[in-house]
Amino acid sequence: MKKIKYYYNTNTLRYEKLETPLRVTLLRILGFLSASIVTALILVSVAYRYFPSANEKRLMQANEALKDNYFVLNEQVKKMQDQIGGLEKRDNEVYRAIFEANPIPDSARAKNLAKEQEIQLVQGMDQENLASSIAFSLNNLASRINAQSKSYNDINGFIKNKEQLLACTPAIQPVSNKDLKRIASGFGYRVDPVYKTTKFHAGLDFAAPLGTPIYATANGTVETAGNTGNGYGNNVVIHNGYGYSTLFGHMFRIKVHSGEKVKRGEIIGWVGSTGKSTGPHCHYEVHRNGEPVDPVYYFYNDITPEQYDRLLKLASASNQSFD
């Protein structure tokens, strides 16, 4: 049975029946419903936050596994980047230095090599961002590896050219001189044996018996073979390439002919005393880029360091030349 409420009316001094207006009733109902809805939303939010569904649990576990895998892959990428960085440094500072080649700038190693610092925390990345981050690192690394591979191919070419350069660089004495007693006159200003004046002597004189074999000191092509009236008598000029040429003068007899290719150690003629000469000897010159240089610095293949030091002293002695 519904209870009836009364209130005391001070105006009429009587108890009157309490009646709630419809507007107030509606407002109370709406307030209750609103509070219920808000409470329900809070409860659902808390439930979703702290009590995920089975499907959400699976997704969260998969997400955590992706993050763990990302950390592992990221560490591997960093190690690989450190390794390729070491190879690039060694390539620039060691390998290319050996072959006197210019280092490769970083901009040429990878088109997009700007070291982008990751500001986003990995925990805040979704699956797409994680994948794109790894893809960027791997693409960057692949570009650097491709550039490094090309650089090593270039170095292989340098090695082949270096082998040819070494083969074409004068490196032995033109006559057998194991005891180093055949150096008669060195490079520089010497007394001319005929005019008795000080003149520039552009080579080394090796005193040797008539008929002693004379050897090519580097690979090359014979440019001149004969008596050209230049004072060297029967002489041979070999174009060695890479800016080098060598001259052998005063031969008794010449073995090679113009245009013939010769190799280091091959006999090209025999010691004589033709031309402007005061005795049997081999006059030997080394030219680089058209200028005569001291041949004593090109005997590093067939003598020891101790012998080389002794040879330097013998060649530097001031005396009279043989031609």
Phi and psi in degrees as a GROMACS rama.xvg file:
@    title "Ramachandran Plot"
@    xaxis  label "Phi"
@    yaxis  label "Psi"
@TYPE xy
-70.4186  130.925  LYS-2
-78.8244  139.709  LYS-3
-104.372  127.396  ILE-4
-102.397  141.053  LYS-5
-122.776  157.598  TYR-6
-138.756  156.305  TYR-7
-89.9453  120.772  TYR-8
-91.566  113.203  ASN-9
-71.5681  -19.2299  THR-10
-77.0324  -42.1126  ASN-11
-97.2356  -9.22378  THR-12
56.5238  40.749  LEU-13
-138.62  157.469  ARG-14
-82.7788  126.481  TYR-15
-123.078  155.608  GLU-16
-71.7847  131.692  LYS-17
-83.5421  121.896  LEU-18
-123.078  123.835  GLU-19
-85.6062  128.974  THR-20
-64.7446  150.847  PRO-21
-60.7989  -37.1673  LEU-22
-61.903  -42.4315  ARG-23
-66.7585  -39.7964  VAL-24
-61.4789  -44.7244  THR-25
-63.5525  -41.0193  LEU-26
-62.365  -40.0595  LEU-27
-64.4789  -40.1205  ARG-28
-66.1107  -43.8708  ILE-29
-63.9884  -40.939  LEU-30
-61.8742  -40.9813  GLY-31
-65.1617  -43.8742  PHE-32
-64.2274  -40.3356  LEU-33
-63.6346  -45.3156  SER-34
-61.7275  -37.8686  ALA-35
-65.7404  -43.1746  SER-36
-64.8536  -45.4885  ILE-37
-61.99  -43.7793  VAL-38
-61.1576  -41.2383  THR-39
-63.7024  -42.0763  ALA-40
-63.2213  -41.8502  LEU-41
-62.046  -44.2341  ILE-42
-63.5238  -41.355  LEU-43
-65.8596  -40.6065  VAL-44
-62.6176  -45.5508  SER-45
-62.4187  -39.7652  VAL-46
-63.5769  -44.0998  ALA-47
-67.3381  -32.5398  TYR-48
-73.862  -45.6994  ARG-49
-106.325  -12.1614  TYR-50
-132.277  70.92  PHE-51
-66.8648  157.793  PRO-52
-75.2682  170.813  SER-53
-61.1588  -39.3268  ALA-54
-66.8951  -40.8908  ASN-55
-65.6952  -37.5823  GLU-56
-60.3411  -42.0087  LYS-57
-64.214  -42.0971  ARG-58
-64.655  -40.9704  LEU-59
-65.5217  -40.2624  MET-60
-65.3031  -39.7576  GLN-61
-64.7699  -38.4769  ALA-62
-64.588  -43.0844  ASN-63
-64.0656  -38.7956  GLU-64
-63.9478  -39.7025  ALA-65
-62.3309  -42.2249  LEU-66
-63.916  -42.2723  LYS-67
-61.7317  -44.0049  ASP-68
-62.928  -37.5964  ASN-69
-61.2236  -45.7966  TYR-70
-59.7685  -42.3986  PHE-71
-64.0234  -47.8788  VAL-72
-63.4492  -39.1377  LEU-73
-63.8514  -39.5997  ASN-74
-64.536  -40.9771  GLU-75
-64.9443  -41.0674  GLN-76
-62.5337  -42.3518  VAL-77
-61.9492  -41.7793  LYS-78
-62.777  -42.443  LYS-79
-65.2113  -37.7447  MET-80
-65.1725  -38.8184  GLN-81
-63.5648  -41.1776  ASP-82
-66.3237  -45.7499  GLN-83
-67.8086  -31.683  ILE-84
-63.2681  -40.513  GLY-85
-63.5263  -40.6051  GLY-86
-65.3012  -41.0366  LEU-87
-63.2295  -41.8467  GLU-88
-64.8105  -44.1681  LYS-89
-64.9649  -37.0934  ARG-90
-60.805  -47.5871  ASP-91
-71.3723  -44.0001  ASN-92
-91.5106  -18.1617  GLU-93
-117.489  -66.6919  VAL-94
-61.3327  -50.1686  TYR-95
-71.1037  -27.6742  ARG-96
-66.1212  -37.2448  ALA-97
-60.0457  -41.5026  ILE-98
-97.4337  13.8681  PHE-99
54.8255  40.2895  GLU-100
-104.302  150.565  ALA-101
-69.0866  140.265  ASN-102
-66.1419  154.703  PRO-103
-87.9109  124.138  ILE-104
-68.6833  153.624  PRO-105
-58.7573  -33.7964  ASP-106
-63.7179  -25.6063  SER-107
-87.4218  -20.81  ALA-108
-73.0624  -34.5323  ARG-109
-149.756  133.124  ALA-110
-65.4329  -32.5808  LYS-111
-122.587  69.5811  ASN-112
-102.817  14.6617  LEU-113
-64.5236  126.25  ALA-114
-78.1094  92.3196  LYS-115
-80.0241  121.427  GLU-116
-81.06  132.249  GLN-117
-83.5722  111.73  GLU-118
-90.1909  -33.6944  ILE-119
-67.1136  136.037  GLN-120
-73.181  143.852  LEU-121
-62.7845  -33.3057  VAL-122
-62.6676  -24.4772  GLN-123
-91.0762  -0.10203  GLY-124
-87.5208  141.189  MET-125
-90.1695  -179.474  ASP-126
-60.317  -38.3701  GLN-127
-66.3272  -42.3819  GLU-128
-67.1098  -38.1938  ASN-129
-60.6938  -46.4384  LEU-130
-63.9107  -42.8561  ALA-131
-67.9591  -33.6146  SER-132
-64.2943  -45.4112  SER-133
-65.7404  -41.1981  ILE-134
-62.5187  -39.9286  ALA-135
-61.57  -46.2324  PHE-136
-62.7637  -42.8674  SER-137
-68.548  -39.5626  LEU-138
-64.6006  -40.0152  ASN-139
-61.7009  -45.8411  ASN-140
-64.6957  -40.5811  LEU-141
-62.8043  -39.3897  ALA-142
-63.4888  -41.5737  SER-143
-67.5595  -38.3771  ARG-144
-65.5861  -42.7163  ILE-145
-61.0326  -43.1801  ASN-146
-64.7468  -39.0722  ALA-147
-67.5605  -38.3603  GLN-148
-61.8253  -42.4235  SER-149
-63.7798  -38.244  LYS-150
-63.1113  -41.2895  SER-151
-66.9675  -32.8365  TYR-152
-63.6204  -40.211  ASN-153
-62.099  -41.5915  ASP-154
-64.3411  -35.6031  ILE-155
-59.2766  -39.6758  ASN-156
-65.6383  -39.134  GLY-157
-61.0552  -40.1888  PHE-158
-61.5584  -45.1344  ILE-159
-62.6397  -43.5029  LYS-160
-64.9305  -36.3492  ASN-161
-66.3754  -38.3668  LYS-162
-61.4264  -43.3338  GLU-163
-66.0753  -41.7692  GLN-164
-60.3235  -44.8663  LEU-165
-64.6394  -38.6479  LEU-166
-67.6619  -28.9984  ALA-167
-94.8192  0.426273  CYS-168
-92.5879  125.853  THR-169
-54.2261  131.193  PRO-170
-143.88  -2.18068  ALA-171
-132.298  169.799  ILE-172
-80.373  147.616  GLN-173
-73.5322  -18.1632  PRO-174
-130.604  158.256  VAL-175
-64.3098  124.823  SER-176
-148.847  55.2051  ASN-177
-64.6927  -36.0887  LYS-178
-90.4481  1.93348  ASP-179
59.8185  29.2095  LEU-180
-99.227  1.6118  LYS-181
-98.78  -3.27337  ARG-182
-71.0936  111.51  ILE-183
-99.6555  -33.1867  ALA-184
-154.44  140.935  SER-185
-99.0355  -172.55  GLY-186
-83.8393  137.633  PHE-187
125.079  -162.374  GLY-188
-79.5398  121.914  TYR-189
-134.539  164.298  ARG-190
-77.6209  125.451  VAL-191
-70.2732  130.804  ASP-192
-70.0399  -21.3086  PRO-193
-96.4749  -50.7878  VAL-194
-90.242  -11.0783  TYR-195
57.5434  30.8931  LYS-196
-118.086  159.719  THR-197
-78.557  120.531  THR-198
-132.177  160.668  LYS-199
-76.8201  125.479  PHE-200
-102.827  111.22  HIS-201
-84.2291  8.18727  ALA-202
-154.556  -160.054  GLY-203
-115.89  143.511  LEU-204
-105.089  124.868  ASP-205
-108.049  107.261  PHE-206
-72.6703  130.285  ALA-207
-157.26  153.859  ALA-208
-60.78  152.064  PRO-209
-56.4749  131.396  LEU-210
92.3542  1.165  GLY-211
-65.4928  132.676  THR-212
-62.0915  143.904  PRO-213
-114.783  133.222  ILE-214
-111.85  144.987  TYR-215
-65.4956  134.121  ALA-216
-93.1951  -5.05997  THR-217
-162.972  161.535  ALA-218
-64.8742  150.306  ASN-219
171.21  -169.818  GLY-220
-120.935  132.495  THR-221
-67.8869  123.342  VAL-222
-94.7599  -43.565  GLU-223
-132.691  137.741  THR-224
-147.805  95.0631  ALA-225
154.47  -172.986  GLY-226
-95.875  112.224  ASN-227
-104.554  7.83866  THR-228
74.9894  23.0272  GLY-229
-97.8794  8.52506  ASN-230
93.3873  -12.3258  GLY-231
-91.0273  4.91605  TYR-232
61.6358  -140.943  GLY-233
-70.6961  112.076  ASN-234
-134.61  159.218  ASN-235
-125.706  130.734  VAL-236
-115.793  125.309  VAL-237
-112.119  126.849  ILE-238
-86.5358  111.337  HIS-239
-92.2538  -17.029  ASN-240
88.3074  171.395  GLY-241
55.8923  30.3325  TYR-242
88.7055  -2.5956  GLY-243
-100.905  144.801  TYR-244
-147.473  152.887  SER-245
-131.02  146.389  THR-246
-125.505  136.587  LEU-247
-126.759  116.985  PHE-248
-114.158  166.604  GLY-249
65.2001  33.5537  HIS-250
-71.6793  148.392  MET-251
-74.9977  -43.8029  PHE-252
-148.794  145.786  ARG-253
-106.201  137.824  ILE-254
-97.1446  -31.8973  LYS-255
-97.525  172.664  VAL-256
-133.609  162.354  HIS-257
-59.036  138.151  SER-258
88.5441  -9.97408  GLY-259
-77.223  139.931  GLU-260
-89.4236  134.154  LYS-261
-127.544  159.858  VAL-262
-119.329  157.324  LYS-263
-55.7879  133.556  ARG-264
91.5906  -6.16143  GLY-265
-81.6682  137.643  GLU-266
-69.9611  128.045  ILE-267
-115.025  -8.39168  ILE-268
171.838  -170.245  GLY-269
-133.065  147.951  TRP-270
-60.4059  136.884  VAL-271
-145.265  -159.499  GLY-272
-144.104  42.8638  SER-273
-84.2612  160.426  THR-274
76.7125  -154.092  GLY-275
-80.8559  87.2826  LYS-276
-143.549  146.135  SER-277
-108.139  7.96016  THR-278
173.917  161.203  GLY-279
-60.1606  123.658  PRO-280
-167.757  167.531  HIS-281
-112.485  116.754  CYS-282
-88.0242  124.088  HIS-283
-124.778  128.324  TYR-284
-125.991  148.557  GLU-285
-121.816  127.29  VAL-286
-116.352  136.984  HIS-287
-126.045  123.781  ARG-288
52.6878  38.0902  ASN-289
84.6275  -3.13669  GLY-290
-111.577  136.756  GLU-291
-69.3544  137.792  PRO-292
-125.418  160.8  VAL-293
-67.9848  116.18  ASP-294
-64.3385  -18.4876  PRO-295
-62.5139  -21.4921  VAL-296
-84.2921  5.61087  TYR-297
-123.296  40.1179  TYR-298
-122.44  38.1123  PHE-299
-88.9645  -2.08756  TYR-300
-92.6332  -25.6006  ASN-301
-122.186  12.6637  ASP-302
-137.112  158.296  ILE-303
-82.477  165.933  THR-304
-58.0114  -37.5894  PRO-305
-66.0249  -42.2448  GLU-306
-65.455  -38.2025  GLN-307
-63.5906  -41.6042  TYR-308
-61.7842  -40.8498  ASP-309
-66.9207  -38.9453  ARG-310
-63.4442  -39.933  LEU-311
-58.6988  -42.2654  LEU-312
-67.1541  -41.6787  LYS-313
-63.5662  -43.0021  LEU-314
-71.3108  -25.3783  ALA-315
-85.3965  -7.1093  SER-316
-65.3171  134.901  ALA-317
-80.4201  118.55  SER-318
-155.155  -172.146  ASN-319
-90.2719  137.748  GLN-320
-80.0025  168.859  SER-321
-91.3136  -7.20156  PHE-322
